[in-house]
Amino acid sequence: MHFTIWTEKRPGKGEDAVPTLLVNDDYTQGVLVVYDGLGGAGSKLYTYQDNQGKTVAHTGAYLASRLAKQITEHFFATISTGEEVEKDFIAGLKTDLLKGFADKVDQIDQNPSKLRSKLIKRLPTTLAGLYYTSDTHQQLKVTSFWAGDSRCYALTANGLCQLSNDDLNGTPDALENLLMDATISNCIHADGKYSINQSTVLVKEPVILITATDGCFGFVKSPAHFEYLLLQALMNSQYDAEAWKECLEEAMGAIAGDDLSMSVLALGRKTLEDWKVYFYERFKYVQARFVRPVEEAEASMQFLQKQEGFLPVETEKLYKQKRLLLEQLWQAYKENYYG
């Protein structure tokens, strides 16, 4: 069971590329990748001729995410399988990205700026991917590879586990990152000074592999709320994977202030009902342990704020209490979250 989600806040101008999800016929090998062009660093507008000879204009962020997708998909479509792939593919992928981005910027950047800034980059984008192989014992070897703050996840009955590490200045954890505006410390771009990080783990089926850009997880109240959103959409869906996709897209779209892109691959169960049964106890646990306490605190805050004699100055105190609650719950949740 698998699907991708891709929505644009501004149709035709979205900075996320359509996600990658490639698997072989028997699901023993595959790759999931997302790409998020960086609008601030890549806000420069490029005017150029497209393949049909038409003059078009797009930002560097728009072009970068789509170029990264094109290069990555071509790379995985042409490499051979086996141990050498798993050992060497990061270096090979970076070589292809370096060449592809250099060629593209030479083609479209007719008037390159002589000014150099850490805040401005040519064709900047994040990239976050999962490459997996499986054996006959329902065990996956999963390699995460990333540059930027898009993420790789594995979801099992033990909970959601972040397999990548956010490339952010100040190295905030997943909760801190929701409460602050940290800048990206590493990303794919045409100037070539970046790294593609990687990490490999062994995972038992059943498991759901997920790659996602920050529009998917960056507007929830806590990392536990993101897991809850994933599971609640599953529990509310009927019939098939398309129904789960629609519920999940609607749930994320209701709170997101950004483009959304996500790849989802579920391995180890056959039907949607099988997955709902498998995750039911985890869903109820996350709801009771991490979500409901926050809902109750927010309801109490709203009640107090409506009372006669409530002083606006007390609002800050209530928000500090909520922040403390979120941090306490996070300390318990992150034991499994970071594996």
RAHU-V886251 format. One line per field, one symbol per residue. ss: DSSP state (H for helix, E for strand, - for the rest). psi: psi as a letter, one per 30 degrees, with the letter a starting at -180 (. if undefined). A space follows every 10 residues. Layout:
ss->???
psi->???
This chain:
ss->-EEEEEE--- -----E---E EEE-----EE EEEEEEE--- ----EEEEE- ----EEEEEH HHHHHHHHHH HHHHHHHH-- --HHHHHHHH HHHHHHHHHH HHHHHHHH-- ---------- ----EEEEEE EEEE----EE EEEEEEE--- EEEEEE--EE EE-----E-- ---HHHHHH- ---E---E-- ------EEEE EEEE--EEEE EE-HHHH--- --HHHHHHHH HHHHHH---- HHHHHHHHHH HHHHH----E EEEEEEE--- -HHHHHHHHH HHHHHHHHHH HHHHHHHHHH HHHHH----- ---HHHHHHH HHHHHHHHHH HHHHHHH--
psi->klllkjlkej kfgkfklklk jklleggfkl kkklkjkjee fhfkkkklka fggkklklle eeeeeeeeee eeeeefffll laeeeeeffe eeeeeeeeee eeeeeeefif ikkfkkkffk lkikllkklk klllafghkk jkjkkljagl lklkkaffak kkflkkikkf hlaeeeffgl iklkfklklf ffilkjllkk lkkklkkjkk kklffefggl fleeeeeeee eeeeefllda eeeeeeeeee eefffkgllk kkkkjkkfle leeeeeeefe eeeeeeeeef eeeeeeeeee eeeeffkkfk kfffeeeeee eeeeeeeeee eeefefeg.
